[in-house]
Amino acid sequence: MRPVTLDDLAGQEHLTGKGSILRTAIEQGRVPSMILWGPPGVGKTTIAHIIAHTLQLPYFQLSAISSGVKEVREVIEQAKQQQGTVLFIDEIHRFNKSQQDALLGAVEKGIIRLIGATTENPSFEVNSALLSRCQVYVLKPLENKDLVRLLHQALEKDTILQQHTIDLKETDALLGISGGDARKLLNLLELVIESLPAGKNKPVIITDELVMEVAQKKIALYDKKGEQHYDIVSAFIKSMRGSDPNGAVYWLARMIEGGEDVKFIARRMLIFASEDIGNANPNALLLANAAFDAVSKIGYPESNLILSQCATYLASSAKSNSATTAIGAAMHAVQQQGDLPVPLHIRNAPTRLMKELNYGKGYQYSHNGEGNFIDQEYLPEELKGTRFFEPGNNARENELRRFLKEKWKDKYHY
């Protein structure tokens, strides 16, 4: 059932629809090395196959689970004899640094066009040198309309399923359990049909009740790479954000029991400590960082205790998203205003010429002022007086607000 053209691909219109970035690159034959990032079963491997098939390029496929530097170098040697070779590496995030480094030269020289597939954030899991040489494309979970289309295509085209008379009466359970994963959807459909008594002439009526019965017997409903993975992580974060340590520790337990990667959980708490607590309790970031370091050394099952301590602390902490909104506002200003010049008085002046051009002239060293403060301008002229940071209404940030108001008076209206 794997599509061989972009027109047959279900979903991912933002990448492969008419006039989209990736389709245009394929049509022009200028496909860059790339990382395809998205949940399982949404078309990462299929897109790699389509690129190689459409452009008629030599194609090699490796899995990072079972391959290493030796296999990568063998492909690179063959690629030197075959121009435009595509090397697809599934689960590239599982390659360690030395394995990823083995790809660098060949990608940079154009010996291979690398297509890496990953379910994990490549910013964390792919080293920066390799990432800088690749275009990252983000794939989305398939929508229900795409999944229903796949079900009907399978019933019409699959040679095994064609042998049965199948009435697809209800689809909600199939769609819900698959969680946007086409592979999981088709496997579940096959499981449901295989679970019924043999008899080619006997009609098969697929209902939600039948699907749930088969699912509960045959598959685990927690899939750490499927939709429920994202739902449970979301529930975990929202419980901590909502200051409910009971909800947080319950969803934490669900992730642990489901086999979730201990570093993934710790990383989410590390992000949360800045995103949702920030300066309301600076110790939260310190504890989350210590927890990440500790679980990296210890692993399961003892890490359960560390994760629980950190999650319940974060949930019970004062909350503020002021740091999050501050950087968001500042980045919006950069995008809107462009590269505004640095005021001369706070520029660096390491050379004589720069000093002659008044770089650094007029700068006042803050520690020479009363209370280690001197009122001077630090923003470009066009942004003078702009307040990006708005302290939250909590004990610690109210102290920050009072400090800033005392120093800056009415300049920023704190």
Buried (B, 14 or more C-beta within 10 A) or exposed (E): EEBEEBEEBBBBBEBBBEEBEBBEBBEEEEBBBBBBBBBBBBBBBBBBBBBBBBBEBBBBBBBBEEBBBEBBEEBBEBBEEBEBBBBBBBBBBBBEEEBBBBBBEBBEEEBBBBBBBBBBBBEEBBBEBBBEBBBBBEBBBBBBEBBBBBBEBBBEEBEEBEEBEBEBEBBEBBBBBBBBBBBBBBBBBBBBBEEBEEEEEEEBEBBBEBBBBBBEEEBEEBBBBBBBBBEBBEBBBBBBBEBBBEBBBBBBBBBBEBEBEBBBBBBBBBEBBBBBBBBBBEEBBEBBBBBBEBBEEBEEEEBBEBBBBBBBBBBEBBBBBBBEBBEEBBEEBEEEEEEEEEBBBBBEBEEEEBEEEEBBEEBEEEEEEEEEBBEEBEBBEEBEEEEBBBBBEBEBBEEBBEBBBEBBEEBBEB
